[in-house]
Amino acid sequence: MALIRFQKPALYRKDMDAVLQTMVDEKIGPGERKREFLKLFSAFVSQKDGIALRSYLDVIMASLVALDIAEGDSVIISVLSPRIYLEAMRRLGIKPVIVDTDEYGLLDPETVSESLKDGVKAILYFEPVCQIPAFFTAIENMKAVGLPIIEDITESIGSEAESDSGSSDEESAEARYVKAGMLGDIVIAALEEDGIISSGGGAVAVSSSQDCIERLKKYADLGSPYVDLPDMNAALGIVQLSKIDTLLERRRNIFQMYLQAQRKSDTRLFGSASPLFSSNGYGFSVIVKARPDDSIAFANKYSVSCKRTFSGSVGQRYQDKYDRFPNAIAFITRAISFPLYPFLSKNDLETIQRVISHIS
């Protein structure tokens, strides 16, 4: 029996009408649809404007340049960050300062403060597998470090949490919630096929700082139109954003199903299990006690795809550095992930839940 696919883009046949219309209009390159998508995305994450490019790598580099990070400078990243961060820094001559995470897989302000040294100019803040800094105090503490922050919401876009504002005043629901994109001076996201929002490739960088926006656009203009997101891809992104609430609801419902199954197992959930936290359902990851390869083989036996969560992370080369990364090592060496996307059938979901409940 074929394995249940690990990832599948949330695209319907009717979504292709937007791409076909772009082709009929004979405007498949960068143009009006790219600008419309960028406007919609910026609004969704409560930012003003930015750039949409063809590659995640280019967006990371553009963001670093926009913060005036120069050759020889250093940038703090978490050990769970994707390896592409290292390539972006290598090309710019920037030195990565790799640090441990907290218990939820996020950069901890105290750890970051301890890592500050001459030449550290910014933080590239990766939010893995749905996670966000869940409270206003957490955001304030990170900002208090005093460095500009590039917040990568590729895996967290749509996640939110009821905050610990501590105010007795009657506040609006929006004011009481933290959501992905609230931390960064620049907010970036990849738009690959496994993303919450997919344009079939490409990435965005947005900001509310006019200075950052101008610097981002200046970088993009250097390679325009060859680095700009094409209208065909942007058309898909627009469709995804038009139904984002429905997609997020479906993903969240599946996440909750898996969470109930996980509580019957002998595993630990990766990230927050707080009832105040609303996962975007990007993925579902657990830390196993058994050998991860054995757990993956067990899942495969029942036709469920399963992968190591952080096989593509910076930390793959540091699996024996428990003294340096005491929190993250367990995630790097023992975290595995299961399929989670809107198109999973009822039978598939039941099978995956059974497997999760029996993993140890």
Legacy VTK file of the C-alpha trace (Angstrom):
# vtk DataFile Version 3.0
C-alpha trace
ASCII
DATASET POLYDATA
POINTS 360 float
0.000 0.000 0.000
1.297 3.459 -0.902
2.332 5.773 1.895
0.072 8.681 2.778
1.842 11.695 1.284
3.777 13.766 3.784
2.880 17.079 2.161
0.371 18.235 -0.408
-0.366 21.821 -1.474
-3.839 23.107 -0.589
-4.782 23.840 -4.189
-8.122 23.046 -5.820
-8.703 22.677 -9.549
-10.681 25.898 -9.571
-7.647 27.677 -8.122
-5.923 27.115 -11.450
-8.459 29.444 -13.052
-6.499 32.338 -11.595
-3.330 31.102 -13.281
-5.147 30.450 -16.562
-6.618 33.938 -16.484
-3.118 35.340 -16.002
-1.979 33.430 -19.081
-5.013 34.596 -21.079
-4.175 38.159 -20.105
-0.682 37.473 -21.485
0.866 38.863 -18.316
2.678 35.951 -16.709
5.753 37.890 -15.555
5.984 40.296 -12.600
3.183 42.845 -12.698
-0.143 43.850 -11.214
-0.928 40.512 -9.595
2.409 40.507 -7.808
1.615 43.943 -6.406
-1.888 42.819 -5.392
-0.550 39.718 -3.646
2.045 41.755 -1.786
-0.623 44.187 -0.615
-2.869 41.356 0.632
-0.019 39.537 2.364
1.208 42.694 4.079
-2.282 43.393 5.392
-2.697 39.831 6.652
0.428 40.073 8.822
-0.255 43.710 9.792
2.698 45.183 7.899
2.779 48.009 5.343
4.725 46.909 2.268
7.787 45.082 1.039
8.984 42.812 -1.741
7.980 39.483 -3.304
10.826 37.580 -4.968
11.308 34.263 -6.729
13.485 32.680 -4.051
13.612 32.373 -0.284
17.390 32.788 -0.436
17.084 36.168 -2.147
14.528 37.349 0.417
16.794 36.377 3.331
19.714 38.218 1.720
17.572 41.263 0.914
16.403 41.449 4.526
19.939 41.278 5.899
21.099 43.982 3.507
18.055 46.127 4.367
19.187 46.121 8.009
22.600 47.381 6.861
24.358 44.171 7.847
27.770 44.289 6.208
30.531 41.807 5.429
32.231 40.744 8.633
29.226 41.497 10.842
27.515 38.780 12.886
23.861 37.726 13.088
22.291 35.538 15.780
20.292 32.501 14.639
18.838 29.501 16.464
20.348 26.057 16.012
16.945 24.898 14.653
17.074 27.383 11.770
17.039 26.050 8.190
20.463 25.580 6.616
19.623 28.079 3.889
20.344 30.806 6.466
23.993 29.770 6.423
24.148 29.990 2.631
22.636 33.492 2.634
25.185 34.608 5.218
28.064 32.947 3.367
27.230 34.849 0.197
27.159 38.139 2.090
30.241 37.417 4.195
28.185 37.517 7.413
29.115 35.410 10.427
26.361 33.298 12.062
26.223 33.198 15.845
24.355 29.945 16.532
22.553 29.692 19.879
20.279 27.313 21.764
16.489 27.575 21.969
13.990 27.570 24.804
11.692 24.646 25.615
9.386 25.588 22.712
12.097 25.744 20.068
12.298 29.557 20.001
15.181 31.900 20.693
15.343 32.875 24.343
16.132 36.542 25.184
18.530 35.573 27.993
20.451 33.195 25.747
20.598 35.860 23.042
21.863 38.472 25.518
24.610 36.125 26.672
25.739 35.697 23.058
26.120 39.384 22.281
29.606 40.445 21.290
31.339 42.903 19.024
29.998 42.698 15.496
26.573 41.226 16.317
24.148 43.436 14.409
20.811 41.588 14.162
18.705 38.533 14.989
17.270 36.205 12.348
14.367 34.752 14.340
13.045 31.427 13.020
9.654 30.196 14.309
9.581 26.408 13.770
6.527 24.167 13.359
3.748 26.643 14.248
5.503 28.292 17.213
5.423 32.010 18.084
6.499 34.042 21.133
3.168 33.596 22.839
3.033 36.670 25.070
3.547 40.398 24.755
6.135 40.106 27.522
8.078 37.568 25.434
8.048 39.954 22.479
9.045 42.897 24.665
11.907 40.904 26.219
13.249 39.969 22.791
13.020 43.558 21.551
14.728 44.714 24.756
17.886 42.950 23.567
18.271 46.022 21.358
18.994 44.383 18.012
16.828 44.602 14.874
14.898 41.389 14.205
14.061 39.563 10.996
11.112 37.330 11.916
10.695 34.239 9.738
7.026 33.174 9.803
7.275 30.550 7.051
6.050 27.841 9.456
4.100 30.042 11.894
1.955 32.336 9.750
-1.567 32.258 11.153
-0.541 31.047 14.618
-1.797 33.207 17.466
-2.129 33.157 21.236
-4.148 34.895 23.902
-1.620 37.143 25.573
-0.744 37.981 29.158
-1.378 41.689 28.683
-2.267 41.979 32.360
-4.497 44.963 31.733
-7.765 45.315 33.604
-9.171 47.614 30.975
-11.616 46.280 28.443
-9.449 45.745 25.380
-10.381 44.666 21.904
-9.926 40.989 21.025
-7.179 41.938 18.588
-5.249 43.825 21.256
-5.322 40.769 23.519
-3.827 38.431 20.949
-0.286 37.850 19.803
0.135 36.572 16.264
2.936 35.654 13.909
4.538 38.741 12.408
4.315 40.995 15.466
7.956 40.635 16.496
10.022 41.506 13.454
11.324 44.776 12.107
11.211 42.805 8.871
8.901 39.784 8.465
9.751 37.094 5.903
8.071 33.921 4.651
8.778 31.290 2.022
5.891 30.397 -0.310
6.778 26.825 -1.248
4.229 24.080 -1.939
4.202 22.862 1.672
3.478 26.330 3.075
0.367 27.672 4.750
0.314 30.120 1.843
1.831 28.774 -1.353
2.511 30.458 -4.643
4.349 27.398 -5.903
7.657 29.004 -4.945
9.101 32.352 -4.011
9.104 34.359 -0.794
8.152 37.732 0.690
9.730 40.283 3.010
7.493 42.980 4.508
7.864 45.693 7.107
6.139 48.651 8.745
9.352 50.694 8.721
9.512 52.988 5.721
13.300 52.901 5.842
13.323 49.079 5.756
10.754 49.038 2.952
12.841 51.400 0.833
15.988 49.347 1.436
14.171 46.115 0.538
12.870 47.619 -2.687
16.302 49.016 -3.539
17.792 45.530 -3.226
15.025 44.002 -5.366
15.391 46.713 -8.000
19.005 45.673 -8.570
17.828 42.373 -10.082
14.391 43.362 -11.337
12.542 41.927 -13.200
14.595 38.732 -13.054
14.237 38.229 -9.295
10.617 39.412 -8.913
7.793 36.959 -8.192
5.956 36.264 -11.498
2.247 37.056 -11.794
1.429 33.364 -12.370
2.799 32.533 -8.944
1.277 35.615 -7.377
-2.142 34.608 -8.734
-1.922 31.355 -6.768
-0.909 33.292 -3.676
-3.915 35.590 -4.024
-6.256 32.590 -4.192
-4.624 31.093 -1.088
-5.029 34.336 0.848
-8.680 34.619 -0.233
-9.483 31.376 1.625
-6.847 31.528 4.357
-9.387 31.434 7.198
-10.921 28.209 5.865
-7.520 26.605 5.340
-6.347 27.563 8.818
-9.519 26.227 10.414
-9.081 22.875 8.683
-5.423 22.657 9.693
-6.212 23.590 13.300
-8.926 20.958 13.525
-6.511 18.288 12.298
-3.864 19.500 14.743
-6.335 19.064 17.609
-7.200 15.541 16.425
-3.510 14.639 16.458
-3.036 16.278 19.850
-5.727 14.066 21.374
-4.006 11.012 19.903
-0.573 12.140 21.125
-1.834 12.417 24.695
-2.434 8.662 24.630
1.160 7.994 23.620
4.479 8.063 25.442
5.831 11.016 23.459
6.258 14.736 24.134
4.683 17.359 21.895
7.093 19.731 20.204
6.108 23.284 21.098
3.289 24.693 23.168
0.261 22.686 24.266
-1.287 25.651 26.072
-5.061 26.092 25.559
-4.272 29.788 24.990
-2.154 28.906 21.940
-3.822 28.456 18.559
-1.538 26.534 16.201
-1.709 27.290 12.497
-1.488 23.560 11.808
1.608 23.858 9.644
2.792 20.537 11.018
2.655 18.120 13.934
5.867 17.074 15.640
6.602 14.916 18.685
9.778 14.020 20.562
10.055 10.239 20.830
11.828 8.119 23.451
12.544 5.261 21.081
15.019 5.522 18.208
13.470 7.968 15.704
14.239 5.630 12.804
12.305 2.855 14.554
9.322 5.179 15.060
9.465 6.219 11.408
9.601 2.571 10.332
6.597 1.825 12.555
4.623 4.645 10.894
5.645 3.465 7.424
4.448 -0.049 8.275
0.944 1.411 8.527
1.330 3.499 5.335
1.994 6.784 7.137
4.801 9.024 5.931
6.937 10.291 8.787
10.117 12.372 8.825
12.686 13.805 11.188
11.467 17.318 11.920
14.817 19.081 11.814
16.755 17.082 9.232
17.278 20.275 7.235
18.335 22.414 10.182
21.620 24.070 11.066
21.709 21.745 14.066
22.255 18.568 12.038
25.994 19.157 12.308
25.802 19.652 16.089
23.993 16.508 17.219
26.727 15.689 19.734
26.891 19.198 21.249
24.545 18.673 24.193
26.599 20.998 26.386
26.224 23.808 23.852
22.568 23.261 22.900
20.969 21.446 25.861
17.382 22.379 24.934
17.523 21.947 21.167
19.489 18.693 20.980
16.405 16.634 21.867
14.484 18.329 19.060
17.283 17.815 16.547
17.880 14.155 17.386
14.446 12.862 18.457
11.680 14.982 16.892
9.592 13.426 14.124
6.715 14.896 12.110
3.509 13.528 10.599
1.449 14.546 7.537
-0.824 17.527 8.176
-2.605 19.325 5.342
-6.226 20.115 4.406
-6.640 17.378 1.769
-6.166 14.410 4.109
-9.143 12.047 3.882
-11.110 10.765 6.869
-9.490 7.325 6.514
-6.025 8.872 6.299
-6.644 10.955 9.422
-7.872 7.942 11.382
-4.802 5.949 10.354
-2.397 8.752 11.288
-4.095 9.224 14.661
-3.772 5.516 15.454
-0.086 5.609 14.625
0.523 8.749 16.713
-1.252 7.210 19.704
1.039 4.142 19.589
4.370 5.878 18.979
6.734 5.820 21.929
LINES 1 361
360 0 1 2 3 4 5 6 7 8 9 10 11 12 13 14 15 16 17 18 19 20 21 22 23 24 25 26 27 28 29 30 31 32 33 34 35 36 37 38 39 40 41 42 43 44 45 46 47 48 49 50 51 52 53 54 55 56 57 58 59 60 61 62 63 64 65 66 67 68 69 70 71 72 73 74 75 76 77 78 79 80 81 82 83 84 85 86 87 88 89 90 91 92 93 94 95 96 97 98 99 100 101 102 103 104 105 106 107 108 109 110 111 112 113 114 115 116 117 118 119 120 121 122 123 124 125 126 127 128 129 130 131 132 133 134 135 136 137 138 139 140 141 142 143 144 145 146 147 148 149 150 151 152 153 154 155 156 157 158 159 160 161 162 163 164 165 166 167 168 169 170 171 172 173 174 175 176 177 178 179 180 181 182 183 184 185 186 187 188 189 190 191 192 193 194 195 196 197 198 199 200 201 202 203 204 205 206 207 208 209 210 211 212 213 214 215 216 217 218 219 220 221 222 223 224 225 226 227 228 229 230 231 232 233 234 235 236 237 238 239 240 241 242 243 244 245 246 247 248 249 250 251 252 253 254 255 256 257 258 259 260 261 262 263 264 265 266 267 268 269 270 271 272 273 274 275 276 277 278 279 280 281 282 283 284 285 286 287 288 289 290 291 292 293 294 295 296 297 298 299 300 301 302 303 304 305 306 307 308 309 310 311 312 313 314 315 316 317 318 319 320 321 322 323 324 325 326 327 328 329 330 331 332 333 334 335 336 337 338 339 340 341 342 343 344 345 346 347 348 349 350 351 352 353 354 355 356 357 358 359
